[in-house]
Amino acid sequence: MKPTSNAFLRLAKLTSLPVLLASGLALTPSEARAVSAIVRDLDGDGIPNSSDPDIDNDGIPNGRDTNVDGGRARSGPYKGTYIGDRILNGDPAETDIDDDGLADDSGAELDIDGDGKADDSLAETDIDGDGKADNAVNELDIDGDGLLDDSPDETDIDGDGLDDDSASETDIDGDGAADDSPSENDIDGDGKSDDAIAETDIDGDGNDDNSIDESDIDGDGEDDNSIDESDIDGDGKDDSALNEDDIDGDGIKDANDDDVDGDGETAQNDDDDDGDGVSDVDDSDDDGDGKSGSSDKGGEDD
């Protein structure tokens, strides 16, 4: 939130007591800071920004306002006056879209655009309030922090304060659907289905899924080659399940895939074809199709 240049309005943002300001009673800097710590009320209507459905009182609800904390007030003590900033919600320079005092990338910020919908709610389809649906192909920065979702520098796509590669981050794109849920078919919210051939970076960490540098395709914090990783592509199907026919989620059926586990190594050079953490020589189901030994007619199992 960039403060307005008008000293009067800048002070007004710090308090929900516009009557005091209007009467000319001044607050010392220390008093203003103390009040600011208690409440922020941009339009002076007595409703804190954190719960005000129209923070700038411009007549546009926060959920439809492309600049939540800046506009011309239509009523109240600042009627007819432009209050707040002129920075659009999706602008990298905007670090506190709803001017509630919580940085948009803070773990304590649960509703970045102040529309009354929790960022991880199924009902929240536009986390940063920039007018682009979070799962739209042209939405390249879901949380509006200025870092592209597929950038190696973007470690928190939905801006919830949890690292995308952390085991505690179970909903990378903040759409309310758990990353390992069968109903979650777009983990990083880039508009591309996780099993689409065009989706080359399922968790949106900037590393191609078939890159040697990509050790956690679905971004669940479990190494793809770990014995504890039972669902490499995060599609809700166990890698050894009979109905899992695309372990790494690259859109190529495992029977036709020379790199079943998506680790960048072809079957000829990979000592753990299905990425289950068990060496092929000790694995009764080394292609991860759920069939073992002589019962497997179509894979490479011995």
C-alpha positions in Angstrom: 0.0 0.0 0.0 1.7 3.2 -1.2 0.5 6.1 1.0 -1.2 9.1 -0.5 0.7 12.3 -0.7 -1.9 14.2 1.1 -0.9 14.4 4.8 -4.5 14.6 6.0 -5.6 11.5 4.2 -2.4 9.7 5.2 -3.3 10.3 8.8 -6.9 9.4 8.2 -5.9 5.9 7.1 -4.5 5.3 10.6 -7.7 5.6 12.5 -11.4 4.9 12.6 -12.0 8.2 14.4 -12.5 10.7 11.6 -14.5 12.9 13.9 -11.3 13.7 15.8 -9.5 14.5 12.6 -12.4 16.6 11.2 -12.4 18.6 14.4 -8.8 19.4 14.0 -7.5 17.5 17.0 -4.0 16.3 16.1 -2.4 13.0 17.0 1.2 12.8 17.8 3.3 10.4 15.7 3.5 7.9 18.6 -0.3 8.1 19.1 -0.9 7.6 15.4 1.3 4.5 15.4 -0.5 3.1 18.3 -3.9 3.6 16.7 -2.6 2.2 13.4 -1.6 -1.0 15.2 -5.2 -1.3 16.4 -7.1 -0.6 13.2 -6.8 0.6 9.6 -9.8 2.3 8.1 -9.0 3.9 4.8 -12.4 5.4 4.1 -13.2 6.4 7.7 -16.5 4.6 7.8 -15.8 2.9 11.1 -15.3 -0.5 9.5 -11.7 -1.8 9.6 -10.1 -2.5 6.3 -9.7 -6.1 7.3 -13.5 -6.6 7.3 -14.7 -3.7 5.1 -16.3 -5.1 1.9 -15.5 -1.8 0.1 -12.3 -0.6 1.6 -12.0 2.7 -0.5 -15.8 3.3 -0.5 -15.8 3.8 -4.3 -18.9 1.7 -4.8 -17.1 -1.3 -6.2 -17.0 -4.3 -3.8 -13.4 -5.5 -3.1 -14.0 -8.7 -5.0 -14.7 -6.8 -8.2 -12.3 -3.8 -7.6 -9.1 -3.9 -9.6 -7.6 -1.5 -7.1 -9.1 -2.5 -3.7 -7.3 0.2 -1.6 -7.6 3.2 -3.9 -10.6 5.1 -5.4 -12.9 8.1 -5.2 -15.1 7.8 -2.1 -18.8 8.0 -2.9 -20.0 8.6 0.6 -18.7 9.2 4.1 -16.3 11.7 5.5 -14.2 11.7 2.2 -17.0 11.8 -0.2 -15.8 13.0 -3.6 -12.2 12.7 -2.6 -9.7 10.2 -4.1 -8.3 8.2 -1.2 -5.6 5.5 -1.0 -3.1 4.5 -3.7 -3.3 4.2 -7.5 -1.6 0.8 -7.7 -3.6 -2.0 -9.3 -4.0 -5.2 -7.3 -1.8 -7.2 -9.7 1.0 -4.7 -9.8 4.3 -6.0 -8.3 4.6 -2.7 -6.4 1.4 -3.5 -4.5 2.4 -5.5 -1.4 -0.8 -5.1 0.6 -3.8 -5.2 -1.7 -6.5 -4.8 0.9 -4.4 -2.4 3.1 -5.1 -4.4 6.3 -1.5 -4.0 7.4 -0.6 -7.6 6.5 1.8 -8.2 3.7 0.2 -10.2 0.9 2.9 -12.9 1.2 2.5 -13.1 5.0 1.4 -16.4 6.5 -1.0 -14.4 8.6 -2.7 -12.9 5.5 -5.7 -15.3 4.8 -7.6 -13.1 2.3 -5.2 -11.2 0.1 -7.7 -9.1 -1.9 -10.1 -8.5 1.0 -13.2 -10.0 -0.8 -14.3 -11.9 2.2 -13.3 -15.3 0.7 -10.4 -17.1 2.3 -7.5 -17.6 -0.2 -7.7 -21.3 0.2 -11.5 -21.5 -0.2 -13.0 -23.3 -3.2 -15.1 -20.2 -3.6 -12.0 -18.0 -4.1 -11.2 -18.0 -7.8 -9.1 -14.9 -8.0 -6.7 -14.7 -5.0 -5.1 -11.4 -5.9 -8.2 -9.7 -7.2 -6.7 -8.8 -10.6 -9.7 -9.9 -12.6 -8.0 -13.0 -13.9 -9.2 -16.4 -12.6 -6.5 -18.2 -10.8 -6.7 -21.2 -13.1 -6.7 -19.1 -16.3 -3.9 -19.6 -18.7 -3.2 -15.9 -18.8 -3.0 -15.7 -14.9 0.8 -15.8 -14.5 1.0 -14.5 -10.9 -1.8 -16.0 -8.7 -0.9 -14.1 -5.5 0.1 -10.9 -7.3 3.5 -10.6 -5.7 5.3 -9.8 -8.9 6.9 -13.2 -9.3 5.7 -15.4 -12.1 4.2 -18.6 -10.8 6.6 -20.7 -12.8 9.7 -18.7 -11.8 12.4 -20.5 -9.8 12.2 -17.5 -7.5 8.5 -18.0 -6.8 8.4 -20.3 -3.8 4.9 -19.6 -2.7 2.5 -19.5 -5.6 -0.7 -18.8 -3.6 0.9 -16.4 -1.2 -0.1 -18.3 2.0 3.3 -18.1 3.6 4.0 -21.8 3.0 6.8 -22.9 0.7 5.4 -24.8 -2.3 7.9 -27.6 -1.8 7.1 -27.9 1.9 5.4 -31.1 3.1 3.0 -28.8 5.0 1.9 -27.0 1.8 -1.0 -29.3 0.6 -2.6 -26.8 -1.8 0.0 -25.0 -3.9 -2.3 -22.9 -6.0 -4.7 -22.1 -3.1 -7.9 -23.3 -4.8 -9.1 -25.3 -1.9 -8.4 -28.7 -3.5 -5.6 -30.7 -1.9 -2.7 -31.3 -4.3 -3.0 -35.1 -3.9 -6.8 -35.1 -4.3 -8.2 -36.9 -7.4 -10.2 -33.7 -8.0 -7.1 -31.6 -8.2 -6.0 -31.7 -11.9 -4.0 -28.5 -12.0 -1.7 -28.4 -8.9 0.1 -25.1 -9.8 -3.1 -23.4 -11.1 -1.6 -22.5 -14.5 -4.6 -23.6 -16.5 -2.9 -26.7 -17.8 -4.1 -30.1 -16.7 -1.3 -31.9 -14.7 -1.4 -34.9 -17.1 -1.4 -32.8 -20.3 1.6 -33.1 -22.5 1.8 -29.3 -22.5 2.2 -29.3 -18.7 5.9 -29.6 -18.2 6.1 -28.2 -14.7 3.3 -29.7 -12.5 4.2 -27.9 -9.3 5.2 -24.6 -10.9 8.6 -24.4 -9.4 10.4 -23.5 -12.6 12.0 -27.0 -13.0 10.8 -29.1 -15.9 9.2 -32.3 -14.6 11.7 -34.5 -16.6 14.7 -32.4 -15.5 17.4 -34.1 -13.5 17.1 -31.0 -11.2 13.4 -31.7 -10.5 13.4 -34.1 -7.5 9.8 -33.4 -6.4 7.4 -33.3 -9.4 4.2 -32.6 -7.4 5.8 -30.3 -4.9 4.7 -32.2 -1.8 8.0 -32.1 -0.1 8.7 -35.8 -0.7 11.6 -36.7 -3.0 10.3 -38.6 -6.0 12.8 -41.4 -5.4 11.9 -41.7 -1.8 10.2 -44.9 -0.5 7.8 -42.5 1.3 6.7 -40.9 -2.1 3.8 -43.1 -3.3 2.3 -40.6 -5.7 4.9 -38.8 -7.8 2.6 -36.6 -9.9 0.2 -35.9 -7.1 -2.9 -37.1 -8.9 -4.3 -39.0 -6.0 -3.5 -42.4 -7.5 -0.8 -44.6 -5.9 2.1 -45.1 -8.3 1.7 -48.8 -7.9 -2.0 -48.8 -8.5 -3.4 -50.7 -11.5 -5.3 -47.5 -12.5 -2.2 -45.4 -12.4 -0.9 -45.5 -16.0 1.1 -42.3 -16.0 3.3 -42.2 -12.9 5.1 -38.9 -13.6 2.0 -37.1 -15.0 3.7 -36.1 -18.3 0.7 -37.2 -20.5 2.6 -40.2 -21.9 1.3 -43.6 -20.8 3.9 -45.5 -18.8 3.8 -48.4 -21.3 5.1 -46.0 -23.9 7.2 -43.8 -21.7 11.0 -44.2 -21.7 11.2 -42.2 -18.5 8.4 -43.6 -16.3 9.2 -41.7 -13.1 10.2 -38.4 -14.8 13.6 -38.1 -13.3 15.3 -37.3 -16.6 17.0 -40.8 -16.9 15.8 -43.2 -19.5 15.0 -46.8 -18.5 18.3 -48.0 -19.9 20.3 -45.8 -17.5 17.8 -45.7 -14.6 18.3 -48.2 -11.7 14.9 -47.2 -10.3 12.5 -47.0 -13.3 9.3 -46.3 -11.4 10.9 -44.0 -8.8 9.7 -45.9 -5.8 13.1 -45.8 -4.0 13.6 -49.5 -4.6 16.4 -50.6 -7.0 15.1 -52.4 -10.1 17.1 -55.5 -9.2 15.3 -55.7 -5.9 11.9 -54.5 -7.2 9.3 -57.1 -8.2 7.4 -54.3 -9.9 10.1 -52.1 -11.4 7.8 -50.4 -13.9 5.3 -49.5 -11.2 2.2 -50.9 -13.0 1.0 -52.7 -10.0 1.9 -56.1 -11.5 4.8 -58.2 -10.3 6.8 -61.1 -11.7 5.3 -63.4 -14.2 1.9 -61.7 -13.9 3.2 -58.7 -15.7 3.0 -59.3 -19.4 3.4 -55.8 -20.7 6.1 -54.2 -18.6 9.8 -54.8 -17.9 9.3 -56.7 -14.6 11.2 -60.0 -14.2 
